[in-house]
Amino acid sequence: MPEWPLTERTEREAELWDRLWQMPQALMWERYGQEIEVALYVRRLAEAEARESSVALSTLVRQLADSLGLSTPGMRANRWRVDRSSEQDEQPAGPDTVPTIAPNSARARLRAVSGGSG
């Protein structure tokens, strides 16, 4: 997991950061150097959790989630999919499989379909 790239962070931001970097999508964020984008998503998500947050902030969080492949439409737009077969097998199948981190890990199940954006 990369270091937090922004200025000081809250405890909630630290929790979200740690959780996000355990997700399968993190392999692609790391590959494309998206640490700042992920940190900005974390910061805005933590702000959007507040009861008095604006609808505009919630919309921004959804857009950031889409761009990072954290939503179904975002996964589709990036042409990524989580390979469920690796939950039973030791290695994901197919030539377009992203290299595994560890057998059966969440990150090992992320696949980038040929020709996808990143």
DODRENMAR-336335 format. One record per residue: x, y, z of N, C-alpha, C in turn; chain; residue in one letter. Coordinates in nm, 4 decimals, m for minus. Layout:
! residues N
ATOM         nx         ny         nz        cax        cay        caz         cx         cy         cz   mol   type
ATOM          X          Y          Z          X          Y          Z          X          Y          Z     A      A
...
! end
This chain:
! residues 118
ATOM         nx         ny         nz        cax        cay        caz         cx         cy         cz   mol   type
ATOM     0.0837    m0.1168     0.0000     0.0000     0.0000     0.0000     0.0891     0.1244     0.0000     A      M
ATOM     0.0584     0.2185    m0.0895     0.1397     0.3405    m0.0928     0.1136     0.4296     0.0285     A      P
ATOM     0.2049     0.5225     0.0503     0.1880     0.6194     0.1579     0.0828     0.7210     0.1177     A      E
ATOM     0.0157     0.7785     0.2155    m0.0839     0.8824     0.1937    m0.0151     1.0027     0.1268     A      W
ATOM    m0.0603     1.0464     0.0082     0.0111     1.1501    m0.0664    m0.0303     1.2942    m0.0349     A      P
ATOM    m0.1377     1.3144     0.0382    m0.1851     1.4493     0.0673    m0.1333     1.4948     0.2029     A      L
ATOM    m0.1644     1.6200     0.2378    m0.1276     1.6675     0.3708    m0.2065     1.5898     0.4734     A      T
ATOM    m0.1776     1.6107     0.5979    m0.2358     1.5338     0.7074    m0.3710     1.4706     0.6760     A      E
ATOM    m0.3969     1.3573     0.7420    m0.5229     1.2869     0.7188    m0.5921     1.2576     0.8507     A      R
ATOM    m0.7212     1.2421     0.8418    m0.8015     1.2102     0.9601    m0.7983     1.0592     0.9837     A      T
ATOM    m0.8480     1.0210     1.0994    m0.8570     0.8785     1.1304    m0.9503     0.8078     1.0314     A      E
ATOM    m1.0617     0.8725     0.9978    m1.1551     0.8132     0.9013    m1.0906     0.7985     0.7643     A      R
ATOM    m1.0147     0.8980     0.7205    m0.9443     0.8885     0.5925    m0.8444     0.7725     0.5943     A      E
ATOM    m0.7769     0.7528     0.7063    m0.6818     0.6410     0.7184    m0.7539     0.5072     0.7054     A      A
ATOM    m0.8707     0.4950     0.7680    m0.9487     0.3709     0.7573    m0.9916     0.3442     0.6136     A      E
ATOM    m1.0448     0.4471     0.5478    m1.0892     0.4314     0.4090    m0.9719     0.3981     0.3171     A      L
ATOM    m0.8604     0.4672     0.3353    m0.7396     0.4445     0.2543    m0.6947     0.2993     0.2664     A      W
ATOM    m0.6849     0.2516     0.3888    m0.6413     0.1137     0.4107    m0.7371     0.0143     0.3465     A      D
ATOM    m0.8672     0.0365     0.3616    m0.9659    m0.0546     0.3053    m0.9611    m0.0542     0.1521     A      R
ATOM    m0.9510     0.0639     0.0915    m0.9498     0.0725    m0.0546    m0.8292     0.0026    m0.1154     A      L
ATOM    m0.7141     0.0124    m0.0528    m0.5939    m0.0494    m0.1085    m0.5925    m0.2011    m0.0923     A      W
ATOM    m0.6939    m0.2572    m0.0279    m0.7104    m0.4024    m0.0209    m0.8002    m0.4538    m0.1336     A      Q
ATOM    m0.8610    m0.3639    m0.2070    m0.9551    m0.4021    m0.3122    m0.8814    m0.4453    m0.4393     A      M
ATOM    m0.9450    m0.5248    m0.5229    m0.8819    m0.5680    m0.6484    m0.8407    m0.4516    m0.7382     A      P
ATOM    m0.9172    m0.3446    m0.7392    m0.8877    m0.2302    m0.8242    m0.7542    m0.1643    m0.7898     A      Q
ATOM    m0.7073    m0.1827    m0.6683    m0.5828    m0.1198    m0.6242    m0.4638    m0.1598    m0.7108     A      A
ATOM    m0.4684    m0.2786    m0.7650    m0.3595    m0.3221    m0.8530    m0.3475    m0.2291    m0.9728     A      L
ATOM    m0.4607    m0.1894    m1.0294    m0.4595    m0.1005    m1.1447    m0.4247     0.0429    m1.1044     A      M
ATOM    m0.4728     0.0878    m0.9888    m0.4380     0.2228    m0.9440    m0.2879     0.2346    m0.9265     A      W
ATOM    m0.2293     0.1303    m0.8697    m0.0849     0.1289    m0.8488    m0.0125     0.1289    m0.9837     A      E
ATOM    m0.0602     0.0482    m1.0749     0.0001     0.0381    m1.2078     0.0009     0.1733    m1.2788     A      R
ATOM    m0.1071     0.2498    m1.2621    m0.1200     0.3773    m1.3322    m0.0880     0.4984    m1.2446     A      Y
ATOM    m0.0327     0.4759    m1.1286     0.0105     0.5860    m1.0425    m0.1030     0.6769    m0.9971     A      G
ATOM    m0.2138     0.6191    m0.9556    m0.3320     0.6964    m0.9188    m0.3462     0.7191    m0.7678     A      Q
ATOM    m0.2358     0.7235    m0.6978    m0.2422     0.7409    m0.5535    m0.3117     0.8711    m0.5155     A      E
ATOM    m0.2833     0.9803    m0.5865    m0.3446     1.1085    m0.5537    m0.4951     1.1046    m0.5821     A      I
ATOM    m0.5345     1.0436    m0.6928    m0.6763     1.0337    m0.7251    m0.7516     0.9547    m0.6180     A      E
ATOM    m0.6907     0.8465    m0.5717    m0.7540     0.7653    m0.4669    m0.7621     0.8461    m0.3372     A      V
ATOM    m0.6564     0.9183    m0.3046    m0.6567     0.9998    m0.1827    m0.7626     1.1102    m0.1904     A      A
ATOM    m0.7782     1.1725    m0.3060    m0.8816     1.2749    m0.3208    m1.0209     1.2148    m0.3069     A      L
ATOM    m1.0404     1.0948    m0.3614    m1.1678     1.0245    m0.3442    m1.1927     0.9991    m0.1953     A      Y
ATOM    m1.0917     0.9501    m0.1251    m1.1042     0.9217     0.0184    m1.1411     1.0481     0.0946     A      V
ATOM    m1.0729     1.1576     0.0641    m1.0993     1.2831     0.1361    m1.2426     1.3296     0.1105     A      R
ATOM    m1.2857     1.3278    m0.0130    m1.4213     1.3738    m0.0464    m1.5278     1.2784     0.0077     A      R
ATOM    m1.5000     1.1481     0.0064    m1.5943     1.0514     0.0624    m1.6120     1.0759     0.2119     A      L
ATOM    m1.5036     1.0980     0.2827    m1.5119     1.1251     0.4270    m1.5937     1.2520     0.4522     A      A
ATOM    m1.5759     1.3536     0.3673    m1.6547     1.4762     0.3812    m1.8024     1.4512     0.3501     A      E
ATOM    m1.8285     1.3703     0.2490    m1.9663     1.3427     0.2063    m2.0438     1.2618     0.3090     A      A
ATOM    m1.9741     1.1932     0.3984    m2.0420     1.1153     0.5024    m2.1097     1.2038     0.6061     A      E
ATOM    m2.0698     1.3286     0.6131    m2.1293     1.4201     0.7110    m2.2748     1.4476     0.6748     A      A
ATOM    m2.3583     1.4539     0.7746    m2.5029     1.4742     0.7534    m2.5307     1.6015     0.6735     A      R
ATOM    m2.4552     1.7069     0.6947    m2.4813     1.8348     0.6303    m2.4102     1.8508     0.4951     A      E
ATOM    m2.3529     1.7451     0.4426    m2.2815     1.7560     0.3148    m2.3782     1.7834     0.2000     A      S
ATOM    m2.3261     1.8434     0.0957    m2.4092     1.8846    m0.0170    m2.4320     1.7712    m0.1169     A      S
ATOM    m2.5372     1.7863    m0.1940    m2.5656     1.6912    m0.3008    m2.4537     1.6961    m0.4041     A      V
ATOM    m2.3994     1.8148    m0.4285    m2.2903     1.8295    m0.5250    m2.1690     1.7467    m0.4829     A      A
ATOM    m2.1404     1.7434    m0.3537    m2.0282     1.6631    m0.3048    m2.0560     1.5146    m0.3240     A      L
ATOM    m2.1783     1.4729    m0.2981    m2.2154     1.3321    m0.3193    m2.2037     1.2951    m0.4670     A      S
ATOM    m2.2409     1.3868    m0.5548    m2.2283     1.3630    m0.6988    m2.0815     1.3492    m0.7376     A      T
ATOM    m1.9966     1.4360    m0.6824    m1.8530     1.4274    m0.7098    m1.7966     1.2938    m0.6624     A      L
ATOM    m1.8369     1.2492    m0.5442    m1.7894     1.1213    m0.4900    m1.8292     1.0067    m0.5828     A      V
ATOM    m1.9527     1.0097    m0.6323    m1.9980     0.9057    m0.7250    m1.9161     0.9087    m0.8535     A      R
ATOM    m1.8879     1.0272    m0.9053    m1.8071     1.0391    m1.0271    m1.6651     0.9880    m1.0048     A      Q
ATOM    m1.6073     1.0200    m0.8901    m1.4733     0.9709    m0.8577    m1.4737     0.8189    m0.8430     A      L
ATOM    m1.5769     0.7657    m0.7792    m1.5884     0.6205    m0.7634    m1.5953     0.5533    m0.9003     A      A
ATOM    m1.6733     0.6117    m0.9914    m1.6831     0.5575    m1.1270    m1.5466     0.5585    m1.1953     A      D
ATOM    m1.4756     0.6708    m1.1862    m1.3474     0.6808    m1.2558    m1.2425     0.5855    m1.1992     A      S
ATOM    m1.2553     0.5512    m1.0717    m1.1612     0.4581    m1.0079    m1.2058     0.3124    m1.0191     A      L
ATOM    m1.3167     0.2886    m1.0859    m1.3661     0.1519    m1.1020    m1.4235     0.0935    m0.9752     A      G
ATOM    m1.4776     0.1784    m0.8883    m1.5342     0.1309    m0.7620    m1.6829     0.1008    m0.7716     A      L
ATOM    m1.7439     0.1358    m0.8821    m1.8856     0.1086    m0.9034    m1.8994     0.0140    m1.0221     A      S
ATOM    m2.0165    m0.0434    m1.0357    m2.0408    m0.1308    m1.1515    m2.0227    m0.0547    m1.2829     A      T
ATOM    m2.0818     0.0661    m1.2983    m2.0570     0.1399    m1.4223    m1.9091     0.1749    m1.4422     A      P
ATOM    m1.8401     0.2039    m1.3331    m1.6977     0.2345    m1.3424    m1.6143     0.1148    m1.3841     A      G
ATOM    m1.6480    m0.0013    m1.3302    m1.5792    m0.1240    m1.3713    m1.6032    m0.1485    m1.5197     A      M
ATOM    m1.7270    m0.1292    m1.5622    m1.7620    m0.1494    m1.7029    m1.6877    m0.0492    m1.7919     A      R
ATOM    m1.6832     0.0776    m1.7528    m1.6156     0.1806    m1.8320    m1.4662     0.1524    m1.8451     A      A
ATOM    m1.4056     0.1018    m1.7392    m1.2631     0.0678    m1.7411    m1.2368    m0.0684    m1.8061     A      N
ATOM    m1.3457    m0.1397    m1.8347    m1.3383    m0.2745    m1.8902    m1.2627    m0.3683    m1.7962     A      R
ATOM    m1.2950    m0.3554    m1.6679    m1.2389    m0.4409    m1.5647    m1.3486    m0.5344    m1.5172     A      W
ATOM    m1.3073    m0.6509    m1.4709    m1.4008    m0.7404    m1.4031    m1.3252    m0.8202    m1.2998     A      R
ATOM    m1.3962    m0.8592    m1.1963    m1.3375    m0.9421    m1.0920    m1.3587    m1.0862    m1.1340     A      V
ATOM    m1.2515    m1.1598    m1.1416    m1.2559    m1.2996    m1.1844    m1.2925    m1.3866    m1.0645     A      D
ATOM    m1.4160    m1.4268    m1.0599    m1.4651    m1.5088    m0.9479    m1.4075    m1.6499    m0.9504     A      R
ATOM    m1.3610    m1.6966    m1.0661    m1.3079    m1.8333    m1.0725    m1.1837    m1.8502    m0.9875     A      S
ATOM    m1.1101    m1.7429    m0.9626    m0.9881    m1.7545    m0.8833    m1.0175    m1.7765    m0.7359     A      S
ATOM    m1.1441    m1.7605    m0.6961    m1.1781    m1.7885    m0.5572    m1.1636    m1.9370    m0.5266     A      E
ATOM    m1.1809    m2.0214    m0.6297    m1.1638    m2.1642    m0.6096    m1.0303    m2.2132    m0.6644     A      Q
ATOM    m0.9815    m2.1501    m0.7705    m0.8565    m2.1911    m0.8327    m0.7406    m2.1163    m0.7701     A      D
ATOM    m0.6203    m2.1669    m0.7950    m0.5038    m2.0968    m0.7440    m0.4687    m1.9750    m0.8274     A      E
ATOM    m0.4933    m1.9783    m0.9581    m0.4602    m1.8678    m1.0459    m0.5810    m1.8303    m1.1301     A      Q
ATOM    m0.6036    m1.6990    m1.1570    m0.7097    m1.6608    m1.2482    m0.6808    m1.7154    m1.3876     A      P
ATOM    m0.7854    m1.7485    m1.4609    m0.7682    m1.8064    m1.5934    m0.7623    m1.6980    m1.6995     A      A
ATOM    m0.6963    m1.7265    m1.8106    m0.6983    m1.6400    m1.9282    m0.5746    m1.5555    m1.9447     A      G
ATOM    m0.5426    m1.5218    m2.0699    m0.4229    m1.4438    m2.0992    m0.4344    m1.2966    m2.0611     A      P
ATOM    m0.5553    m1.2462    m2.0394    m0.5726    m1.1050    m2.0065    m0.5807    m1.0807    m1.8563     A      D
ATOM    m0.5432    m1.1768    m1.7779    m0.5500    m1.1674    m1.6334    m0.4389    m1.0783    m1.5800     A      T
ATOM    m0.4749    m0.9912    m1.4871    m0.3768    m0.9080    m1.4196    m0.2938    m0.9991    m1.3298     A      V
ATOM    m0.1611    m0.9792    m1.3211    m0.0787    m1.0658    m1.2360    m0.1326    m1.0716    m1.0938     A      P
ATOM    m0.1257    m1.1884    m1.0345    m0.1807    m1.2055    m0.9008    m0.0865    m1.1521    m0.7947     A      T
ATOM    m0.1462    m1.1083    m0.6864    m0.0703    m1.0650    m0.5692    m0.0484    m1.1863    m0.4798     A      I
ATOM    m0.1554    m1.2572    m0.4529    m0.1501    m1.3802    m0.3746    m0.2695    m1.4632    m0.4172     A      A
ATOM    m0.2567    m1.5951    m0.4224    m0.3710    m1.6773    m0.4610    m0.4917    m1.6461    m0.3728     A      P
ATOM    m0.6077    m1.6359    m0.4374    m0.7351    m1.6147    m0.3704    m0.7512    m1.4778    m0.3050     A      N
ATOM    m0.6596    m1.3831    m0.3278    m0.6773    m1.2502    m0.2705    m0.7749    m1.1709    m0.3553     A      S
ATOM    m0.8350    m1.0692    m0.2962    m0.9296    m0.9857    m0.3706    m0.8607    m0.9188    m0.4878     A      A
ATOM    m0.7400    m0.8701    m0.4682    m0.6681    m0.8027    m0.5760    m0.6326    m0.8981    m0.6882     A      R
ATOM    m0.6153    m1.0250    m0.6580    m0.5793    m1.1237    m0.7615    m0.6943    m1.1487    m0.8554     A      A
ATOM    m0.8165    m1.1147    m0.8147    m0.9319    m1.1454    m0.8979    m0.9647    m1.0369    m0.9984     A      R
ATOM    m0.8959    m0.9210    m0.9933    m0.9238    m0.8146    m1.0887    m0.8637    m0.8479    m1.2228     A      L
ATOM    m0.9431    m0.8345    m1.3260    m0.8956    m0.8598    m1.4619    m0.9226    m0.7361    m1.5448     A      R
ATOM    m0.8294    m0.7015    m1.6280    m0.8515    m0.5943    m1.7245    m0.8765    m0.6627    m1.8575     A      A
ATOM    m0.9911    m0.6348    m1.9174    m1.0247    m0.6924    m2.0445    m0.9425    m0.6228    m2.1521     A      V
ATOM    m0.8929    m0.6956    m2.2492    m0.8103    m0.6397    m2.3548    m0.8731    m0.5141    m2.4118     A      S
ATOM    m0.7904    m0.4101    m2.4295    m0.8362    m0.2856    m2.4886    m0.9001    m0.1907    m2.3901     A      G
ATOM    m0.8984    m0.2236    m2.2617    m0.9604    m0.1386    m2.1617    m0.8805    m0.0125    m2.1376     A      G
ATOM    m0.9455     0.0865    m2.0810    m0.8770     0.2112    m2.0479    m0.8227     0.2002    m1.9073     A      S
ATOM    m0.7344     0.2888    m1.8689    m0.6819     0.2795    m1.7352    m0.6453     0.4089    m1.6884     A      G
! end
